[in-house]
Amino acid sequence: MKRWAIASDPRTWVDAHLHLWNSSLLAPPWLAQAPHFAGKFDVSRYQREGGAAQSMVLIEADVAVADREREAQLLDAWAQETVVASTRECAIVAAIEPNRVSFASELAAMKRIPRVRGSRRVLHAGEIEFGTRGFAQDMQSLSAQGMSFDFCVRWSDLAKVDQLACELASMTIIVDHLGNPPIRAGWNSPQAQQWQRLIARVASNGNTCVKWSAMFENAGGALSLAQARPWFEWCLACFGAQRVLWGSNWPVCFAHASLVEWIELSATLAGELTATEQDQILRGAACATYRM
């Protein structure tokens, strides 16, 4: 089977993990510890910094609980502006928190926004217990409404994701950022070997996908091809190209390297794959997962 020397044009890609916000309208609480992310991060700025994706999945940005519905409404308005101004299609992954008293009302509110195709909560800070029966029951409610769920977890918590994926076989579960692997520890480290086993367990469930994103963030800086390749290739081998989704994680990505650097590295690694594999990872898997 022929291998290709260059990836498809980034203008044909789907960015499956893009954050947008305007802190003058709605400021996530964590901006207090990251003031360099204050300001307006919209599609125009994304494009100026090198983003060229044909379509995009807009991901919630861990706003305050009281602001979750407002955030989804703002994302929907920006998505509408983008669709009107171009041929881009947008889907939204909103903040809906299972195992919370307000879960039912959050779900009902998000269902009123047609572009909301899935839900996500940032679960790697350790303050949210997601391995409980109540969490699983609310996940079943999400699934019944046709919602997927993005897990942003510590790599050491992937066993819990595997358990939920096994219990919720009819629900689409997405693991963000390759499961946040221990890249700083190195590919041959004991931590990396544990991550390899855990992400393979998650991938053994046919209802799971993984996002190829945030490698620089997990590494603490830009990576060479040699450094990035084994982590990517392991996930590709475990999930298959049809269950790997490329994402920029913009603007969070520029804290450690530029968006252009990430696109260039991604294009080079993807360029080593067949045309069919490239199309699945850079476009098709995201379209299928988020019904675009």
For each residue, the residues with C-beta under 8 A, 3 or more apart:
1: 274
2: 274 275
3: 272 273 274
4: 7 271 272 273 274 275 278
5: 271
6: 267 271
7: 4 10 266 267 268 270 271 278 282
8: 12 13 270 275 278 279 282 283
9: 12 13
10: 7 13 52 53 263 267
11: 52 53 54
12: 8 9 54 282 283
13: 8 9 10 52 53 54 246 282 283
14: 53 54 55 56 57 245 246 282 283 286 287 292
15: 18 51 53 55 56 57 246 247 248 250
16: 56 57 211 213 245 246 247 285 286 289 290
17: 57 59 176 177 211 213 214 245 247 248 249
18: 15 46 51 53 56 57 58 59 247 248 249 250
19: 41 58 59 61 249 250 251 252
20: 41 42 43 46 58 61 75 78
21: 25 26 27 28 40 41 61 71 74
22: 25 26 39 40 41 42 74
23: 26 27 28 31 37 38 39 40
24: 27 40
25: 21 22 74
26: 21 22 23 63 67 70 71 74
27: 21 23 24 31 38
28: 21 23 31 61 62 63 64
29: 32 62 63 64
30: 33 34 62
31: 23 27 28 34 35 37 38
32: 29 35
33: 30
34: 30 31 37 255
35: 31 32 38
36: 255
37: 23 31 34 41 251 252 255
38: 23 27 31 35
39: 22 23
40: 21 22 23 24 45
41: 19 20 21 22 37 45 46 250 251
42: 20 22 45 46 78
43: 20 46 47 51 56 78 81 82
44: 47 48
45: 40 41 42 48 49 251
46: 18 20 41 42 43 49 51 250 251 259
47: 43 44 50 51 52
48: 44 45
49: 45 46 250 251 254 258 259 260
50: 47 258 259 260 263
51: 15 18 43 46 47 248 250 259
52: 10 11 13 47 263
53: 10 11 13 14 15 18 56 88 248
54: 11 12 13 14 87 88 89 283
55: 14 15 88 89 90 91 286 287 292
56: 14 15 16 18 43 53 82 88 90 91
57: 14 15 16 17 18 90 91 92 93 117 247 286 290 292
58: 18 19 20 75 78 79 90 91 92 93
59: 17 18 19 93 120 150
60: 63 68 71 72 75 93 94 95 120
61: 19 20 21 28 71
62: 28 29 30 95 122
63: 26 28 29 60 67 68 70 71 95
64: 28 29 67 68
65: 68 97 102
66:
67: 26 63 64 70 71
68: 60 63 64 65 71 72 94 95 96 106
69: 72 73 106 109 110
70: 26 63 67 73 74
71: 21 26 60 61 63 67 68 74 75 94 95
72: 60 68 69 75 76 92 94 95 109 110 113 116
73: 69 70 76 77 113
74: 21 22 25 26 70 71 77 78
75: 20 58 60 71 72 78 79 92 94 115
76: 72 73 79 80 92 113 114 115 116
77: 73 74 80 81
78: 20 42 43 58 74 75 81 82
79: 58 75 76 82 83 90 92 115
80: 76 77 83 84
81: 43 77 78 84 85
82: 43 56 78 79 85 86 88 90
83: 79 80 86 88 89 90
84: 80 81
85: 81 82
86: 82 83
87: 54
88: 53 54 55 56 82 83
89: 54 55 83 292
90: 55 56 57 58 79 82 83 115
91: 55 56 57 58 115 116 117 118 290 291 292
92: 57 58 72 75 76 79 113 115 116 117 118
93: 57 58 59 60 116 117 118 119 120 148 150 290
94: 60 68 71 72 75 110 113 116 118 119 120
95: 60 62 63 68 71 72 106 119 120 121
96: 68 103 106 107 110 119 120 121 142 147
97: 65 100 102 103 106 121 128
98: 103 121 130 134 135 137 138 139 142
99: 103 128 129 130 132 134 135 138
100: 97 103 106 138
101:
102: 65 97 105 106
103: 96 97 98 99 100 106 107 138 141
104: 107 108 141
105: 102 108 109
106: 68 69 95 96 97 100 102 103 109 110
107: 96 103 104 110 111 119 141 142 145 147
108: 104 105 111 112
109: 69 72 105 106 112 113
110: 69 72 94 96 106 107 113 116 119
111: 107 108 116 145
112: 108 109
113: 72 73 76 92 94 109 110 116
114: 76
115: 75 76 79 90 91 92
116: 72 76 91 92 93 94 110 111 113 119 147
117: 57 91 92 93 146 147 148 290 291 292
118: 91 92 93 94 147 148 149 150 172 174 290
119: 93 94 95 96 107 110 116 142 147 148 149 150
120: 59 60 93 94 95 96 149 150 151 152 176
121: 95 96 97 98 128 130 152
122: 62 125 152
123: 128 130 151 152 153 157
124: 152 153 154 157 180
125: 122 128
126: 154
127:
128: 97 99 121 123 125
129: 99 132 135
130: 98 99 121 123 135 153 157 160 164
131: 135 160 163 164
132: 99 129 135 136
133: 136 137
134: 98 99 137 138
135: 98 99 129 130 131 132 138 139 164
136: 132 133 139 140 164 167 168
137: 98 133 134 140 141
138: 98 99 100 103 134 135 141 142
139: 98 135 136 142 143 149 164 168 171
140: 136 137 143 144 168 171
141: 103 104 107 137 138 144 145
142: 96 98 107 119 138 139 145 147 148 149 171
143: 139 140 146 147 168 170 171
144: 140 141
145: 107 111 141 142
146: 117 143
147: 96 107 116 117 118 119 142 143
148: 93 117 118 119 142 171 172 173 174 289 290
149: 118 119 120 139 142 171 172 173 174
150: 59 93 118 119 120 174 176 211
151: 120 123 161 173 174 175 176
152: 120 121 122 123 124 176 177 180
153: 123 124 130 157 158 160 161 175 176 179 180
154: 124 126 157 180
155: 158 179 180 181 182 191 194 195 198 199
156: 194 198
157: 123 124 130 153 154 160 161
158: 153 155 161 162 175 179 195 198 199 201 202
159: 162 163 198 201
160: 130 131 153 157 163 164
161: 151 153 157 158 164 165 173 175 179 202 208
162: 158 159 165 166 198 201 202 204 205
163: 131 159 160 166 167
164: 130 131 135 136 139 160 161 167 168 173
165: 161 162 168 169 171 173 202 205 207 208
166: 162 163 169 205
167: 136 163 164
168: 136 139 140 143 164 165 171 173 207
169: 165 166 205 206 207
170: 143 207
171: 139 140 142 143 148 149 165 168 207
172: 118 148 149 207 208 209 289
173: 148 149 151 161 164 165 168 205 207 208 209
174: 118 148 149 150 151 208 209 210 211 245 289
175: 151 153 158 161 178 179 199 202 208 209 210 211
176: 17 120 150 151 152 153 179 180 211 213 214 247
177: 17 152 180 211 213 214 215 217 218 249
178: 175 181 199 210 211 212 213 214 215 218 231 232 235
179: 153 155 158 161 175 176 195 198 199 202 210
180: 124 152 153 154 155 176 177 214 218
181: 155 178 192 195 199 218 231
182: 155 185 189 191 192 195 218
183: 186 215 218 219 223 227 231
184: 218 219 220
185: 182 189 190 191 192
186: 183 189 192
187: 192 227 230 231
188: 192
189: 182 185 186 192 193
190: 185 193 194
191: 155 182 185 194 195
192: 181 182 185 186 187 188 189 195 196
193: 189 190 196 197
194: 155 156 190 191 197 198
195: 155 158 179 181 182 191 192 198 199
196: 192 193 199 200 234
197: 193 194 200 201
198: 155 156 158 159 162 179 194 195 201 202
199: 155 158 175 178 179 181 195 196 202 203 210 234 235 238
200: 196 197 203 204 238
201: 158 159 162 197 198 204
202: 158 161 162 165 175 179 198 199 205 208 210
203: 199 200 208 210 235 238 239 243
204: 162 200 201
205: 162 165 166 169 173 202 208
206: 169
207: 165 168 169 170 171 172 173
208: 161 165 172 173 174 175 202 203 205 239 243
209: 172 173 174 175 239 243 244 245 285 289
210: 174 175 178 179 199 202 203 235 238 239 243 244 245
211: 16 17 150 174 175 176 177 178 214 244 245 246 247
212: 178 215 232 235 244 245 246 247 266 281
213: 16 17 176 177 178 246 247 248 249
214: 17 176 177 178 180 211 217 218 247 249 252 253
215: 177 178 183 212 218 219 223 228 231 232 262 265
216: 219 220 221 222 223 253 256 257 261 262
217: 177 214 220 249 252 253 255 256
218: 177 178 180 181 182 183 184 214 215
219: 183 184 215 216 222 223 227 256
220: 184 216 217 256
221: 216 256 257
222: 216 219 256 257 261 265
223: 183 215 216 219 227 228 265
224: 227 228
225: 228 229 265 268 269
226: 229
227: 183 187 219 223 224
228: 215 223 224 225 231 232 265 269
229: 225 226 232 233 269
230: 187 233 234
231: 178 181 183 187 215 228 234 235
232: 178 212 215 228 229 235 236 269
233: 229 230 236 237
234: 196 199 230 231 237 238
235: 178 199 203 210 212 231 232 238 239 244
236: 232 233 239 240 241 244 273 277 281
237: 233 234
238: 199 200 203 210 234 235
239: 203 208 209 210 235 236 242 243 244
240: 236 243 244
241: 236 244 273 276 277 280 281 285
242: 239 280 284 285 288
243: 203 208 209 210 239 240 285
244: 209 210 211 212 235 236 239 240 241 280 281 285
245: 14 16 17 174 209 210 211 212 281 285 286 289
246: 13 14 15 16 211 212 213 266 270 281 282 286
247: 15 16 17 18 57 176 211 212 213 214
248: 15 17 18 51 53 213 253 259 262 263
249: 17 18 19 177 213 214 217 252 253
250: 15 18 19 41 46 49 51 253 254 259
251: 19 37 41 45 46 49 254 259
252: 19 37 214 217 249 255
253: 214 216 217 248 249 250 256 257 258 259 262
254: 49 250 251 257 258 259
255: 34 36 37 217 252
256: 216 217 219 220 221 222 253
257: 216 221 222 253 254 261 262
258: 49 50 253 254 261 262
259: 46 49 50 51 248 250 251 253 254 262 263
260: 49 50 263 264
261: 216 222 257 258 264 265
262: 215 216 248 253 257 258 259 265 266
263: 10 50 52 248 259 260 266 267
264: 260 261 267 268
265: 215 222 223 225 228 261 262 268 269
266: 7 212 246 262 263 269 270
267: 6 7 10 263 264 270 271
268: 7 225 264 265 271 272
269: 225 228 229 232 265 266 272 273
270: 7 8 246 266 267 273 277 278 281 282
271: 4 5 6 7 267 268 278
272: 3 4 268 269
273: 3 4 236 241 269 270 277 278 281
274: 1 2 3 4 277 278
275: 2 4 8 278 279
276: 241 279 280
277: 236 241 270 273 274 280 281
278: 4 7 8 270 271 273 274 275 281 282
279: 8 275 276 282 283 284
280: 241 242 244 276 277 283 284 285
281: 212 236 241 244 245 246 270 273 277 278 284 285
282: 7 8 12 13 14 246 270 278 279
283: 8 12 13 14 54 279 280 286 287
284: 242 279 280 281 287 288
285: 16 209 241 242 243 244 245 280 281 288 289
286: 14 16 55 57 245 246 283 289 290 292
287: 14 55 283 284 290 291 292
288: 242 284 285 291
289: 16 148 172 174 209 245 285 286
290: 16 57 91 93 117 118 148 286 287
291: 91 117 287 288
292: 14 55 57 89 91 117 286 287
